[in-house]
Amino acid sequence: MRNRAIHLLAIMSLMTAVGLVAYPQGKQIVLRMWDSYVAGVENQLFVNLVAEITQKYPNIKIERNLLTHEQEQQTIKPALTSKTGPDLIYYQPGPAYINVLAKAGLLLPLDKYADQYGWKKEIPAWIYNQGMFRGRFYGIASRVFFQGVYYNKKVFSDLGLKPPNSYADFLNICQTAKSKGFIPVTMNDKDQWPGFHHAAIFINAGTGRKKVEEILSGQSGWNVPEIARSLDLIKELVAKGYTTPDPNSIGFEDGNKEFYSGKSAMLLGGSWIASNIVDAIGDGKVGFFPLPPISAGMDMEPAGGLGDCMVVSSATKYPDECALVMNEIFSDSNTKYWYQASILPTYSSLDVSTLNLSYTFKMIAEIAEKPMGYNLDTILGPKCNQAIKDGVQELIAGKTTGAAVAAEMQKGHEADVRDGLFENWLLK
């Protein structure tokens, strides 16, 4: 498979191979690491990585503490502030997450290690820059992901349906599925974090990448008609009965099960559930398409971004060893483990066509070769994100409008800028 090098979400050549870094064979040290890969193939990924690293460097012991993203968000800042937290943290990138910790002085700037290991030179700029805050480099994002619409191939075939080429086509599919007794689209937001992704999917389809870039670079704001119209699409889809009844009452896992069981024709979801799909219903039984744009002339692109970022506590006693472990985790020789876990690494020179991967994951990898729009929560600040999370809940419930949510997003965004957590993007 050809190297990914197209616009935003390209997976490019890995860093220049760095030879075995000299490490003194003295007293064994213990590095505490928090990560959110708590189960399944993702957990096995880190089991394999830790085994590789500790075999190569026997004086380093890595102790993992497994937490969900929600648990990390609730506990990481107090743990780091008290200096009782981990040395290495597998956290989320962006203004609402690592920037908050960096601003508080809780993360170690890694610029000298970026020079030592060649990270700045070899990591694609769009990835490297999302690990930056106030001119310093703090972490390496580990995975590419995107969001859109999964569809049940058998249901589509039985109903004589094909993936849509326009938003009108998409609505026709919804109407046909509903008339035949299917839930057209599984949508879940009981856990509230899926609302970030729902907003990104519909903003991408209704607004387009260029307008979002104008907002991120400070040339425009979120309180514009295009954003309001995009958010209203969520409200309208629910109001027409084209989604799970009361999406605010169904959790992420239960929503997925609704789709896996064949009750729904489509699922709003992200690339990270590829392995779950294979485990639940078998390989090759599900297809994927970006939500089509609502206006002619707009590109049909999934909303994509970076998920999870490895950073280092400023209180660690072992900064050199932490940087060494980071370099090993993302080394070219270990890329295979990421692919085997159905995770798209952010950069790799590995030809994935040589690997024994599922049909479903190969489909995901091929989609990631193409241009994408933007996921939102990992590039926006905490107050803007809160406005999105609350707003999507209210849109689903029919209690607000897209214009009102867009206004709250802009209000939160301006506060995040004032707080120094969001920095306007410099786009070339």
DATAUR-V672554 format. One record per pair of residues at least 12 apart in sequence whose ideal C-beta (glycine too) atoms are under 10 Angstrom apart, sorted by the first residue. I is the first residue (numbers start at 1). GAP is how many residues later the second one is. Records with the same first field share a line. If there is no record, write none. Layout:
# DATAUR-V672554
I = GAP / GAP
This chain:
# DATAUR-V672554
1 = 349 / 350 / 351 / 352 / 353 / 354 / 356 / 361 / 364 / 365 / 368
2 = 349 / 351 / 364 / 367
3 = 344 / 345 / 346 / 347 / 348 / 366
4 = 120 / 140 / 340 / 342 / 343 / 344 / 348 / 361 / 362 / 364 / 365 / 366
5 = 119 / 364
6 = 362 / 363 / 364 / 365 / 366
7 = 119 / 202 / 294 / 363 / 364 / 365
8 = 116 / 118 / 136 / 138 / 201 / 205 / 293 / 296 / 297 / 362 / 363 / 364 / 365 / 366
9 = 115 / 117 / 118 / 135 / 136 / 137 / 292 / 293 / 294 / 295 / 296 / 297 / 335 / 337 / 358 / 359 / 360 / 361 / 362 / 363 / 364 / 365 / 366
10 = 114 / 116 / 117 / 134 / 336 / 337 / 358 / 359 / 360 / 361 / 362
11 = 113 / 116 / 133 / 324 / 333 / 334 / 335 / 336 / 337 / 338 / 339 / 341 / 354 / 357 / 358
12 = 110 / 111 / 112 / 113 / 114 / 115 / 334 / 335 / 336 / 337
13 = 109 / 110 / 111 / 319 / 334 / 335 / 336 / 337
14 = 108 / 109 / 316 / 317 / 318 / 319 / 320 / 321 / 331 / 332 / 333 / 334 / 335 / 336
15 = 102 / 103 / 104 / 105 / 106 / 107 / 108 / 125 / 312 / 315 / 316 / 317 / 332 / 334
16 = 101 / 102 / 105 / 106 / 316 / 333
17 = 101 / 105 / 314 / 315 / 316 / 332
18 = 98 / 99 / 100 / 101 / 104 / 306 / 309 / 310 / 313 / 314
20 = 36 / 37 / 308
21 = 35 / 36 / 95 / 96 / 299 / 300 / 302 / 303 / 306 / 307
23 = 33 / 34 / 35 / 36 / 37 / 297 / 298 / 301
24 = 35
25 = 32 / 33 / 34
26 = 33
27 = 32
28 = 30 / 31 / 32 / 33
29 = 28 / 30 / 31 / 32 / 33 / 58 / 288 / 289 / 292
30 = 30 / 31 / 32 / 33 / 57 / 287 / 288 / 291
31 = 19 / 22 / 23 / 29 / 30 / 31 / 32 / 33 / 55 / 56 / 57 / 281 / 285 / 286 / 287 / 290 / 291 / 293 / 294
32 = 29 / 30 / 31 / 32 / 33 / 47 / 52 / 53 / 54 / 55 / 56 / 57 / 281 / 284 / 286
33 = 13 / 17 / 29 / 30 / 31 / 32 / 33 / 53 / 54 / 55 / 56 / 57 / 277 / 289 / 292 / 296
34 = 29 / 30 / 31 / 32 / 33 / 37 / 38 / 41 / 42 / 45 / 51 / 52 / 53 / 54 / 55 / 56 / 57 / 279
35 = 14 / 15 / 29 / 30 / 31 / 32 / 37 / 51 / 53 / 54 / 55 / 56 / 107 / 273 / 275
36 = 30 / 31 / 32 / 33 / 34 / 35 / 36 / 53 / 54 / 55 / 56 / 271 / 272
37 = 12 / 27 / 29 / 53 / 271 / 304 / 306
38 = 26 / 28 / 29 / 30 / 31 / 33
39 = 27
40 = 235 / 236 / 239 / 301 / 302
41 = 233 / 234 / 235 / 237 / 238 / 296 / 299 / 300 / 301 / 302
42 = 101 / 230 / 233 / 296 / 299 / 300 / 301
43 = 21 / 23 / 298
44 = 293 / 296 / 297
45 = 97 / 284 / 289 / 292 / 293 / 294 / 295 / 296 / 297 / 298
46 = 16 / 18 / 20 / 44 / 283 / 291 / 295
47 = 17 / 290
48 = 286 / 288 / 289 / 290 / 292 / 293
49 = 13 / 276 / 279 / 280 / 281 / 282 / 285 / 288 / 289 / 292
50 = 12 / 13 / 14 / 275 / 278 / 279
51 = 286
52 = 276 / 277 / 279 / 281 / 282 / 285
53 = 271 / 272 / 274 / 275 / 276 / 278 / 281
54 = 271 / 274
56 = 268 / 272 / 277
57 = 264 / 267 / 268 / 271
59 = 262
60 = 258 / 261 / 262 / 264 / 265 / 268
62 = 25 / 26 / 259 / 263 / 267
63 = 23 / 24
64 = 22 / 24 / 26
65 = 14 / 20 / 21 / 24
67 = 19 / 23
69 = 21 / 22 / 23 / 28 / 124 / 238 / 239
70 = 121 / 122 / 123
72 = 14 / 17 / 18 / 19 / 20 / 25
73 = 18 / 19 / 23 / 24 / 27 / 120
76 = 13 / 15 / 21 / 22 / 24 / 25 / 30 / 235 / 237
77 = 23 / 24 / 27 / 29
79 = 27 / 234 / 236
80 = 21 / 24 / 25 / 26 / 27 / 231 / 233 / 234 / 235
81 = 20 / 23 / 24 / 25 / 234
82 = 233
83 = 23 / 230 / 231 / 232 / 233
84 = 231
85 = 21 / 228 / 230 / 231
86 = 225 / 226 / 227 / 229 / 230 / 236
87 = 21 / 225 / 226 / 228 / 229 / 230 / 231 / 232 / 234 / 235 / 238
88 = 51 / 222 / 223 / 224 / 225 / 228 / 230 / 233 / 234 / 235 / 237 / 238 / 241
89 = 12 / 17 / 18 / 50 / 220 / 221 / 222 / 223 / 224 / 233
90 = 49 / 52 / 218 / 219 / 220 / 221 / 239
91 = 16 / 47 / 48 / 217 / 218 / 219 / 220
92 = 47 / 49 / 214 / 215 / 216 / 217 / 219 / 285 / 286
93 = 34 / 37 / 38 / 39 / 40 / 45 / 46 / 47 / 48 / 49 / 212 / 213 / 214 / 215 / 216 / 217 / 218 / 285 / 286
94 = 36 / 37 / 39 / 47 / 211 / 212 / 215 / 281 / 282 / 283 / 284 / 285 / 286 / 287 / 288 / 291 / 327 / 328
95 = 35 / 38 / 282 / 283 / 284 / 285 / 286 / 287 / 288 / 289 / 290 / 318 / 321 / 322 / 324 / 325 / 326 / 327 / 328
96 = 100 / 280 / 281 / 282 / 283 / 284 / 285 / 286 / 287 / 288 / 289 / 290 / 320 / 325 / 326
97 = 42 / 211 / 212 / 214 / 280 / 281 / 284 / 285 / 288 / 324
98 = 32 / 33 / 35 / 40 / 41 / 43 / 211 / 212 / 213 / 280
99 = 33 / 34 / 35 / 39 / 282 / 283 / 317 / 320 / 321 / 322 / 323 / 324
100 = 33 / 281 / 282 / 319 / 321
101 = 32 / 37 / 38 / 210 / 212 / 213
102 = 29 / 30 / 31 / 32 / 34 / 36 / 37 / 209 / 212 / 319
103 = 30 / 31 / 316 / 317 / 318
104 = 210
105 = 209 / 210
106 = 205 / 207 / 208 / 209
107 = 26 / 29 / 31 / 32 / 204 / 205 / 206 / 207 / 208
108 = 28 / 30 / 31 / 203 / 204 / 205 / 206 / 207 / 208 / 211 / 214 / 215
109 = 23 / 24 / 25 / 26 / 27 / 28 / 29 / 203 / 205 / 210
110 = 21 / 26 / 27 / 28 / 29 / 30 / 200 / 201 / 202 / 209 / 212 / 213 / 216
111 = 21 / 24 / 25 / 26 / 27
112 = 25 / 207 / 208 / 211
113 = 24 / 27 / 199 / 206 / 207 / 209 / 210 / 211 / 213 / 214
114 = 14 / 17 / 22 / 23 / 26 / 209
115 = 22
116 = 204 / 207 / 208 / 211
117 = 23 / 206 / 207 / 209 / 210 / 211 / 213 / 214
118 = 209
119 = 12 / 18 / 21 / 204 / 207 / 208 / 211
120 = 17
122 = 210 / 225 / 227
123 = 14 / 17 / 18 / 207 / 223 / 224
124 = 222 / 223
125 = 303
126 = 15 / 180 / 220
127 = 13 / 14 / 15 / 17 / 179 / 182 / 219 / 220
128 = 12 / 13 / 218 / 219
129 = 296 / 297
130 = 175 / 176 / 179 / 216 / 248 / 249 / 295
131 = 175 / 178 / 179 / 180
132 = 291
133 = 287 / 288 / 290
134 = 286 / 289
135 = 288
138 = 171 / 172 / 173 / 174 / 176
139 = 169 / 170 / 171 / 172 / 173 / 187
140 = 166 / 168 / 169 / 170 / 171 / 186 / 187 / 189 / 190 / 206 / 207
141 = 164 / 165 / 166 / 167 / 168 / 169 / 189 / 204 / 205 / 206 / 237
142 = 164 / 165 / 166 / 167 / 168 / 184 / 187 / 188 / 196 / 201 / 202 / 203 / 204 / 205
143 = 128 / 129 / 162 / 163 / 164 / 165 / 166 / 195 / 198 / 200 / 201 / 202 / 203
144 = 127 / 128 / 160 / 161 / 162 / 163 / 199 / 200 / 201 / 202 / 203 / 220 / 221 / 224 / 228
145 = 52 / 125 / 126 / 127 / 128 / 129 / 157 / 158 / 159 / 160 / 161 / 162 / 163 / 198 / 199 / 219 / 223 / 227 / 230 / 233
146 = 51 / 54 / 55 / 58 / 124 / 125 / 126 / 142 / 144 / 155 / 156 / 157 / 158 / 159 / 161 / 198 / 218 / 221 / 222 / 224 / 226 / 227 / 229
147 = 47 / 49 / 50 / 51 / 53 / 54 / 57 / 121 / 122 / 123 / 124 / 125 / 141 / 143 / 144 / 155 / 156 / 157 / 158 / 225 / 226 / 228
148 = 49 / 52 / 53 / 56 / 57 / 118 / 119 / 120 / 121 / 122 / 123 / 140 / 141 / 142 / 143 / 144 / 152 / 153 / 154 / 155 / 156 / 219 / 224 / 225
149 = 14 / 15 / 21 / 24 / 36 / 37 / 52 / 56 / 116 / 117 / 118 / 119 / 120 / 138 / 139 / 140 / 141 / 142 / 143 / 153
150 = 35 / 36 / 106 / 109 / 114 / 115 / 116 / 117 / 118 / 119 / 120 / 121 / 123 / 124 / 127 / 136 / 137 / 138 / 139 / 210
151 = 12 / 13 / 22 / 26 / 34 / 108 / 113 / 114 / 115 / 116 / 135 / 136 / 137 / 138
152 = 25 / 30 / 107 / 108 / 109 / 110 / 111 / 112 / 113 / 114 / 115 / 129 / 133 / 134 / 135
153 = 131 / 132 / 133 / 134
154 = 108 / 111 / 127 / 131 / 132
155 = 22 / 25 / 27 / 104 / 107 / 108 / 109 / 110 / 111
156 = 17 / 20 / 21 / 109 / 110 / 131
158 = 22 / 24 / 107
159 = 14 / 17 / 18 / 20 / 21 / 23 / 106
160 = 16
161 = 12 / 15 / 16 / 19 / 104 / 105
162 = 125 / 127
163 = 103 / 124 / 125 / 126 / 127 / 129 / 137
164 = 125 / 126 / 127 / 128 / 136
165 = 124 / 127 / 135
166 = 126 / 127 / 128 / 129 / 130 / 134
167 = 38 / 39 / 66 / 124 / 125 / 126 / 127 / 128 / 131 / 133
168 = 124 / 126
169 = 123
170 = 14 / 15 / 35 / 67 / 72 / 96 / 119 / 121 / 122 / 124
171 = 13 / 62 / 65 / 66 / 69 / 71 / 121 / 123
173 = 12 / 69 / 92 / 93
174 = 63 / 66 / 67 / 68 / 69 / 91 / 92
175 = 65 / 66 / 67
176 = 89
177 = 65 / 87 / 88 / 89
178 = 62 / 63 / 64 / 65 / 87
180 = 85
181 = 82
182 = 80 / 81 / 82 / 83 / 84
183 = 58 / 59 / 60 / 61 / 62 / 75 / 76 / 80 / 81 / 82 / 83 / 84
184 = 53 / 56 / 57 / 58 / 59 / 60 / 80 / 81 / 82
185 = 52 / 53 / 57 / 58 / 59 / 62 / 74 / 79 / 80 / 81 / 82 / 83 / 106
186 = 57 / 58 / 61 / 64 / 68 / 69 / 70 / 71 / 72 / 73 / 74 / 77 / 78 / 79 / 80 / 81 / 82 / 83
187 = 47 / 50 / 51 / 55 / 56 / 57 / 58 / 59 / 60 / 61 / 63 / 68 / 71 / 77 / 79 / 80 / 81 / 82 / 205 / 209
188 = 55 / 56 / 59 / 60 / 61 / 62 / 63 / 64 / 65 / 66 / 67 / 68 / 70 / 71 / 79 / 80 / 81 / 208
189 = 45 / 55 / 57 / 58 / 59 / 60 / 61 / 62 / 63 / 66 / 79 / 200 / 203 / 204 / 206 / 207 / 208
190 = 56 / 57 / 58 / 59 / 60 / 61 / 62 / 63 / 64 / 65 / 203
191 = 59 / 60 / 61 / 62 / 63 / 64
192 = 56 / 60 / 196 / 197 / 198 / 200 / 201
193 = 59 / 184 / 192 / 196
194 = 53 / 56 / 57 / 58 / 61 / 74 / 75 / 76 / 195 / 198
195 = 39 / 52 / 53 / 182 / 190 / 193 / 194 / 195 / 196 / 197 / 198 / 199 / 200 / 201
196 = 179 / 180 / 181 / 182 / 184 / 189 / 192 / 193 / 196
197 = 71 / 72 / 73 / 106 / 108 / 178 / 179 / 180 / 195
198 = 33 / 35 / 36 / 39 / 45 / 49 / 70 / 105 / 190 / 194 / 197 / 198
199 = 28 / 31 / 32 / 35 / 104 / 176 / 177 / 178 / 186 / 188 / 189 / 190 / 192 / 193 / 196 / 206 / 210
200 = 12 / 30 / 70 / 102 / 103 / 104 / 105 / 173 / 174 / 175 / 176 / 177 / 178 / 179 / 180 / 188
201 = 29 / 32 / 33 / 67 / 68 / 69 / 89 / 90 / 101 / 102 / 172 / 174 / 175
202 = 25 / 27 / 28 / 29 / 30 / 31 / 32 / 33 / 34 / 35 / 66 / 89 / 92 / 101 / 190 / 193 / 200
203 = 12 / 19 / 23 / 24 / 26 / 27 / 28 / 30 / 31 / 100 / 170 / 171 / 173 / 185 / 199 / 203 / 206
204 = 26 / 86 / 87 / 89 / 94 / 95 / 96 / 97 / 98 / 99 / 100 / 168 / 169 / 170 / 171 / 172
205 = 25 / 28 / 85 / 86 / 87 / 88 / 89 / 90 / 93 / 95 / 96 / 97 / 98 / 168
206 = 20 / 21 / 22 / 23 / 24 / 25 / 26 / 27 / 28 / 85 / 87 / 88 / 89 / 92 / 196
207 = 15 / 17 / 18 / 19 / 20 / 21 / 22 / 23 / 24 / 86 / 87 / 88 / 91 / 166 / 167
208 = 18 / 22 / 85 / 86 / 87 / 89 / 90 / 91 / 93 / 165
209 = 89 / 90 / 92 / 94 / 162 / 163 / 164 / 165
210 = 88 / 89 / 163
211 = 13 / 15 / 16 / 19 / 87
212 = 14 / 15 / 18 / 91 / 161 / 162 / 164 / 167
213 = 160 / 161 / 212 / 214
214 = 12 / 211 / 213
215 = 12 / 159 / 165 / 194 / 195 / 198 / 209 / 210
216 = 158 / 160 / 163 / 164 / 197 / 206 / 207 / 208 / 209 / 210 / 211
217 = 207 / 208 / 209 / 210
218 = 195 / 199 / 204 / 205 / 206 / 207 / 208
219 = 205 / 206 / 208
220 = 190
221 = 185 / 186 / 188 / 189 / 190 / 192 / 193
222 = 154 / 158 / 162 / 165 / 166 / 183 / 184 / 185 / 186 / 187 / 188 / 189 / 190 / 191 / 192
223 = 180 / 181 / 182 / 183 / 184 / 185 / 186 / 187 / 188 / 190 / 191
224 = 179 / 182 / 186
225 = 177 / 178 / 181
226 = 68 / 69 / 176 / 180
227 = 175 / 176 / 178 / 179 / 180 / 182 / 183
228 = 173 / 174 / 175 / 176 / 177 / 178 / 179 / 181
229 = 65 / 66 / 173 / 174 / 177
230 = 64 / 172 / 175 / 176
231 = 157 / 160 / 161 / 164 / 169 / 170 / 171 / 172 / 173 / 174 / 175 / 178
232 = 163 / 168 / 169 / 170 / 171 / 173 / 174
233 = 58 / 61 / 162 / 169
234 = 13 / 34 / 157 / 158 / 161 / 162 / 168 / 171
235 = 157 / 159 / 160 / 161 / 162 / 163 / 164 / 165 / 166 / 167 / 170
236 = 159 / 162 / 166
237 = 31 / 158 / 159
238 = 157 / 158 / 159 / 160
239 = 156 / 157 / 159
242 = 23 / 24
243 = 21 / 23 / 25 / 153
244 = 14 / 15 / 19 / 20 / 23 / 24 / 152
246 = 150 / 151
247 = 21 / 145 / 146 / 149 / 150
248 = 144 / 145 / 146 / 147 / 148 / 149
249 = 147
252 = 17 / 21
253 = 23
255 = 12 / 13 / 14
256 = 13 / 17 / 20 / 21 / 24
257 = 19 / 23
259 = 14 / 18 / 21 / 22 / 27
260 = 13 / 16 / 17 / 19 / 20 / 21 / 25 / 26
261 = 19 / 20
262 = 19 / 23
266 = 20 / 21 / 22 / 23 / 25
267 = 19 / 21
268 = 23
269 = 17 / 19
270 = 32 / 33 / 34 / 35 / 37 / 94 / 105
271 = 17 / 31 / 33 / 36 / 71 / 72 / 73 / 89 / 90 / 92 / 93 / 94 / 96 / 97
272 = 35 / 36 / 70 / 71 / 72 / 92
273 = 13 / 69 / 87 / 91
274 = 12 / 14 / 67 / 68 / 69 / 70 / 83 / 84 / 86 / 87 / 88 / 89 / 90 / 91
275 = 65 / 66 / 67 / 68 / 83 / 85 / 86 / 89
276 = 66 / 84
277 = 65 / 81 / 83 / 84 / 87
278 = 64 / 80 / 81 / 82 / 83
279 = 63 / 79
281 = 79
282 = 76 / 77 / 78
283 = 74 / 75 / 76 / 77 / 78 / 79 / 80
284 = 74 / 75 / 76 / 78 / 79
285 = 74 / 75
286 = 73 / 74 / 77
287 = 73 / 76
288 = 14 / 72 / 75 / 76 / 78 / 79
289 = 13 / 78
290 = 12 / 13 / 14 / 77 / 80 / 82 / 83
291 = 12
293 = 80
298 = 75
299 = 71 / 72 / 73 / 74
300 = 70 / 73
301 = 66 / 69 / 70 / 71 / 72 / 73
302 = 65 / 66 / 68 / 69 / 70 / 71 / 73
303 = 69 / 70 / 71 / 72 / 73
304 = 40 / 63 / 64 / 66 / 67 / 68 / 69 / 70 / 71
305 = 67 / 68 / 69 / 70 / 71 / 72 / 73 / 74
306 = 40 / 69 / 72 / 73
307 = 36 / 37 / 39 / 68 / 71
308 = 35 / 38 / 70
309 = 37 / 69
310 = 12 / 15 / 16 / 19 / 20
311 = 15
312 = 13 / 14
330 = 15 / 16 / 17 / 18
332 = 13 / 15 / 16 / 17 / 18
333 = 17
334 = 14 / 16
335 = 12 / 13 / 14 / 15 / 17 / 20
336 = 12 / 14 / 16 / 18 / 19
338 = 12
339 = 13 / 16 / 17 / 18 / 22 / 23 / 26
340 = 15 / 16 / 17 / 21
341 = 20
342 = 15 / 16 / 18 / 19 / 22 / 23
343 = 18 / 21
344 = 17 / 20 / 21 / 23 / 24
352 = 13 / 14
353 = 12
376 = 12 / 33
377 = 12
379 = 43 / 46
380 = 29 / 32 / 33 / 36 / 41 / 42
381 = 31 / 32 / 33 / 34 / 35 / 36 / 37 / 38 / 39 / 40 / 41 / 42
382 = 30 / 33 / 34 / 37 / 39 / 40
383 = 25 / 26 / 28 / 29 / 30 / 31 / 32 / 33 / 34 / 35 / 36 / 38 / 39
384 = 24 / 25 / 26 / 27 / 28 / 29 / 30 / 31 / 32 / 33 / 37 / 38
385 = 24 / 27 / 28 / 31
386 = 22 / 23 / 26 / 29 / 30
387 = 17 / 18 / 19 / 20 / 21 / 22 / 23 / 24 / 25 / 26 / 28
388 = 17 / 18 / 20 / 21 / 24
390 = 15 / 18 / 22
391 = 13 / 14 / 15 / 16 / 17 / 18 / 21
392 = 13
394 = 14
